[in-house]
Amino acid sequence: MNRKHFLSALATTAGLTTLPALTRLQQAAAALQPYEERLLIPPYLRPGDTIGITCPAGHITLEEIKPAISIMQSWGFKIRVGSTVNKTDFSFGGTDQERRQDMQEMLDEPSIKAIMCARGGYGSARIVDQLDFSRFAQQPKWIIGFSDITVLHCHINRLYGIATLHSKMCNSFPDDFSKAEPIVQQTISSIRDALSGQQLHYTTFSDSRNRTGTAKGVLVGGNLSMIQSVLATNSELDTIGKILFLEEVGEYLYSLDRMFNSLQRAHKLDNVAGLIIGGFNRIKPDDPGEEFGRTVYDIVMEKVKDFNYPVCFGFPVGHQKDNYALKCGVMHQLTVGQQEVTLDELR
């Protein structure tokens, strides 16, 4: 959607985006609108547009983000480095107040067309309820990141119906792009493609344990533990009729089962259009004598055995090299076949 068409759509979208500020009651009322009536895609970026870099979660240094700055500048974008870069408060990129203020300034600044979260870690949930999204709702921009940033994806998706970008962050950019592995080059380039408005299309080999089928719906999801953590909050993800994707890293199998069980009990797996399981990496080994006795495949299929929507495993998203950019809050078609899986962005 170009800027002209976006502004036209914005002017005719009911209620949510025309309010000067949103109270909790107004947020709840907006969330009850049909999702398709609230769906907005921020303007895609053009050469010369500015991307802001901030740390809503873990800390990072300016030196560590220089490769990301250089690569994004080579794409034709200007970069504004936020005040939280180089700041630390133990594991955080500054105090809660500093991280909130930096993010707020970038949300409100009209010259910034996208906000790249520098890294994940932990911290977004500590500030999300103190952020004022009213200007952002009137002039949406792309929020970029994954892992802990899933909290922001869920919050924005649930309350504002605005698309966001699930992708690698600054700490994943290679020092020398020309010498990086092809998969690293491709996944980093997918961020540029997404921000520039290319219609994304991904194909991967089909796992023998997949459940075949085709689904259409808005794509939502992210990190499993983050999605579980926002249950029963105003950031809780609405999964009804959606294509849900999930990924996780560094957990015990019993912890994964507990999190999937939480989603099951909250009925988040009941009415999805399709389920995408990305990388579940660096699973912690069971203690001797305390073996859980179930694989990730067992855990997932046990939770969705009563439903018939398509399920695919091993999709290239997550804490891994093959972590491609995905547009959350945008219509997609998922096709899980015997030989391959495709995920196509729809227009």
C-alpha positions in Angstrom: 0.0 0.0 0.0 1.6 3.3 -1.0 1.3 6.4 1.1 -1.6 8.0 -0.9 -3.7 4.8 -0.7 -2.7 4.3 3.0 -3.9 7.8 3.9 -7.2 7.2 2.1 -7.7 4.0 4.0 -6.8 5.7 7.2 -9.4 8.4 6.7 -12.2 5.8 6.2 -11.2 3.3 8.9 -13.7 3.6 11.8 -12.9 4.8 15.3 -9.6 3.4 16.3 -7.1 5.5 14.3 -9.0 8.8 14.5 -8.9 9.0 18.3 -6.4 11.4 19.9 -5.8 8.9 22.7 -7.1 5.5 23.6 -8.4 4.6 27.0 -8.6 1.0 28.2 -12.4 1.0 27.5 -11.8 2.4 24.0 -9.1 -0.2 23.4 -11.5 -3.0 24.4 -14.2 -1.6 22.1 -11.8 -1.4 19.2 -10.7 -4.9 19.7 -14.3 -6.1 19.2 -14.5 -4.6 15.7 -14.2 -7.2 12.9 -10.5 -7.7 12.4 -10.5 -7.0 8.7 -12.0 -3.6 9.3 -9.1 -2.7 11.6 -6.3 -4.1 9.5 -3.7 -1.5 8.4 -0.4 -1.9 6.7 2.1 0.9 7.4 3.6 2.7 4.4 6.4 0.8 2.8 9.8 2.5 2.9 11.4 4.4 0.1 15.0 5.4 -0.4 15.9 8.3 2.0 13.4 7.1 4.7 14.7 6.9 8.2 14.8 3.7 10.4 15.2 4.2 14.1 17.2 1.8 16.3 16.2 1.3 19.9 16.6 -1.2 22.8 13.3 -2.0 24.4 14.7 -5.2 25.9 18.4 -6.2 26.2 21.4 -3.9 25.9 23.7 -3.5 23.0 26.7 -1.3 22.1 27.0 1.1 19.2 30.0 -0.9 18.0 27.8 -4.1 17.8 25.2 -2.5 15.7 27.6 -0.8 13.2 27.2 -3.7 10.7 23.4 -3.3 10.7 23.7 0.4 10.3 26.1 0.0 7.3 23.9 -2.6 5.6 20.6 -0.7 6.0 22.3 2.5 4.8 23.4 0.5 1.7 19.8 -0.2 1.1 19.2 3.6 0.8 17.8 4.3 4.3 18.9 6.8 6.8 19.5 5.6 10.4 18.7 7.3 13.7 20.4 5.6 16.7 18.3 5.8 19.8 19.5 7.0 23.2 19.3 3.4 24.7 22.1 2.1 22.5 25.2 1.9 24.7 23.1 2.1 27.9 22.9 -0.7 30.4 20.8 -1.4 33.5 22.2 -4.9 34.3 20.8 -7.0 31.4 18.5 -4.2 30.1 19.3 -1.5 27.5 18.8 1.2 30.1 16.2 1.6 32.9 12.6 1.0 32.2 12.0 4.7 32.0 14.9 5.2 29.6 13.8 2.4 27.3 10.2 3.6 27.4 11.2 7.1 26.6 13.4 6.1 23.7 10.7 3.9 22.2 8.0 6.6 22.8 10.1 9.2 21.0 10.5 6.9 18.0 6.8 6.1 17.9 5.9 9.8 17.9 8.5 11.1 15.5 6.9 11.4 12.1 10.2 11.4 10.2 11.0 7.8 11.5 9.2 5.4 9.1 10.3 2.1 10.8 11.7 1.1 14.2 14.3 -1.6 14.4 14.6 -3.2 17.8 18.3 -3.8 18.3 18.1 -7.1 20.0 15.8 -9.3 22.1 16.5 -10.7 25.6 13.9 -9.5 28.1 12.2 -6.2 28.8 9.5 -5.3 26.4 6.7 -6.5 28.7 8.0 -4.2 31.4 7.3 -1.0 29.4 4.5 -1.9 26.9 1.7 -0.7 29.1 3.4 2.7 29.6 3.7 3.4 25.9 1.2 5.7 24.2 0.4 4.4 20.8 -2.1 7.1 19.8 0.2 8.9 17.4 1.4 5.6 16.1 -2.2 4.5 15.5 -2.7 7.7 13.4 0.6 7.3 11.5 1.7 3.7 11.6 5.2 2.6 11.0 6.9 -0.7 10.8 8.1 -2.2 14.2 10.8 -4.8 13.5 12.2 -7.6 15.6 11.5 -11.1 17.1 11.9 -13.1 20.3 11.1 -10.7 23.2 9.7 -8.2 20.6 6.9 -10.7 20.2 5.2 -8.8 23.1 5.1 -5.7 20.9 3.8 -7.7 17.9 1.0 -9.2 20.0 0.1 -5.8 21.6 0.0 -3.9 18.4 -1.9 -6.6 16.5 -4.5 -7.1 19.2 -5.3 -3.4 20.0 -4.6 -1.7 16.7 -4.7 -4.2 13.9 -1.5 -2.7 12.4 1.0 -4.9 10.6 4.5 -5.4 12.1 7.6 -7.2 10.9 8.9 -10.4 12.6 12.6 -10.6 11.6 16.2 -10.7 12.6 17.5 -7.7 14.5 20.7 -5.7 14.6 22.7 -8.3 16.6 22.1 -10.8 13.7 23.6 -8.7 10.9 27.0 -10.1 9.7 30.2 -8.0 10.0 30.9 -8.5 6.3 27.8 -9.1 4.2 29.7 -10.1 1.1 31.4 -12.9 3.0 28.4 -14.1 4.9 26.8 -17.5 4.3 24.1 -17.4 1.6 21.3 -18.2 4.1 22.4 -15.3 6.2 22.5 -13.0 3.2 19.0 -14.2 2.2 17.4 -13.7 5.6 18.9 -10.3 6.0 17.8 -9.3 2.5 14.3 -10.5 3.3 14.1 -7.6 5.8 14.8 -5.1 3.0 12.3 -6.8 0.7 9.6 -6.7 3.3 10.2 -3.0 4.2 10.3 -2.1 0.5 6.9 -3.7 -0.1 7.8 -6.8 -2.0 5.2 -9.5 -1.8 6.9 -12.3 0.2 6.8 -15.9 -0.8 8.6 -18.8 1.0 8.9 -22.4 0.0 10.5 -25.2 2.2 10.6 -29.0 2.2 7.7 -30.7 3.8 8.3 -32.7 7.0 6.9 -36.3 6.9 5.0 -35.5 10.2 3.2 -32.5 8.7 -0.6 -32.4 8.4 -1.4 -31.4 4.9 -4.0 -28.8 3.8 -4.4 -25.2 2.7 -5.3 -22.2 4.9 -5.9 -18.5 4.3 -5.8 -16.0 7.1 -3.9 -13.1 8.8 -0.5 -14.2 9.9 0.2 -13.8 13.6 2.7 -15.3 16.1 6.2 -15.3 17.3 8.0 -16.6 20.4 6.0 -19.3 22.3 7.0 -18.2 25.8 6.2 -14.5 25.0 2.8 -15.4 23.6 2.0 -17.5 26.7 3.2 -14.6 28.9 0.6 -12.1 27.5 -2.4 -14.4 28.0 -5.1 -12.7 30.1 -3.6 -9.2 29.4 -4.7 -6.5 26.9 -1.8 -7.8 24.7 -3.3 -11.3 24.4 -3.1 -12.5 20.8 -6.4 -13.2 19.0 -5.8 -16.4 17.0 -9.3 -17.1 15.7 -9.2 -17.6 11.9 -5.5 -16.7 11.8 -2.4 -18.6 10.6 -0.4 -18.9 13.8 3.4 -19.4 13.8 5.5 -20.3 16.8 9.2 -20.7 17.6 11.3 -21.2 20.8 14.8 -21.7 22.0 16.7 -23.0 25.1 13.8 -24.7 26.9 13.2 -28.1 28.4 10.7 -30.3 26.7 8.4 -30.3 29.8 8.5 -26.5 29.7 7.5 -26.5 26.0 4.6 -28.9 26.9 3.6 -26.5 29.7 3.5 -23.6 27.4 1.6 -25.4 24.7 -0.8 -26.6 27.4 -1.4 -23.0 28.4 -2.3 -22.1 24.8 -4.6 -25.2 24.6 -6.4 -24.3 27.9 -6.8 -20.7 26.7 -8.4 -22.1 23.4 -5.7 -20.4 21.3 -5.3 -23.5 19.2 -8.9 -24.3 18.7 -9.9 -22.1 15.8 -6.7 -21.2 14.0 -6.7 -21.5 10.2 -3.3 -23.2 10.2 -0.3 -23.8 12.4 3.3 -23.2 11.6 6.0 -24.6 13.9 9.3 -22.9 13.3 12.6 -23.6 15.0 12.6 -25.2 18.4 16.3 -25.1 19.0 18.9 -25.8 21.7 16.4 -27.8 23.7 17.8 -28.5 27.1 18.6 -32.2 28.0 16.4 -33.9 30.6 18.0 -34.7 33.9 18.8 -38.4 34.2 15.7 -40.2 35.6 13.5 -37.2 34.8 13.1 -37.8 31.0 10.0 -36.2 29.6 9.5 -38.9 27.0 7.9 -36.7 24.3 9.4 -34.9 21.3 8.3 -31.4 20.1 6.3 -33.2 17.4 4.5 -35.3 20.0 3.7 -32.3 22.2 2.3 -30.3 19.3 0.2 -33.0 17.7 -1.2 -34.1 21.1 -2.6 -30.5 21.5 -4.1 -30.3 18.0 -5.2 -33.8 17.4 -8.9 -32.9 17.6 -8.7 -30.3 14.8 -8.1 -30.7 11.1 -6.3 -27.5 10.0 -2.9 -27.9 8.3 0.2 -28.1 10.5 3.8 -27.8 9.3 7.1 -28.3 11.2 10.5 -26.9 10.6 9.5 -23.7 8.9 12.5 -21.2 8.5 11.7 -18.8 11.4 13.2 -18.6 14.9 16.4 -18.4 16.8 18.5 -19.7 13.9 20.3 -18.7 10.7 17.3 -19.4 8.5 15.0 -16.8 10.2 13.2 -15.1 7.4 11.1 -11.9 7.7 7.4 -12.4 8.2 4.7 -9.7 8.0 2.5 -10.1 11.1 -1.0 -8.8 10.6 -1.0 -9.4 6.8 -3.1 -11.9 4.9 -1.3 -15.1 3.8 -2.0 -18.4 2.3 -0.3 -21.5 3.8 -0.2 -24.6 1.7 1.2 -27.8 3.3 1.7 -30.4 0.7 3.4 -33.8 0.7 6.6 -32.5 -0.9 6.8 -28.9 0.0 5.3 -26.1 2.1 4.6 -22.6 0.8 3.6 -19.4 2.6 2.4 -16.7 0.3 1.6 -13.1 1.2 -1.7 -12.1 -0.3 -2.7 -8.7 -1.7 
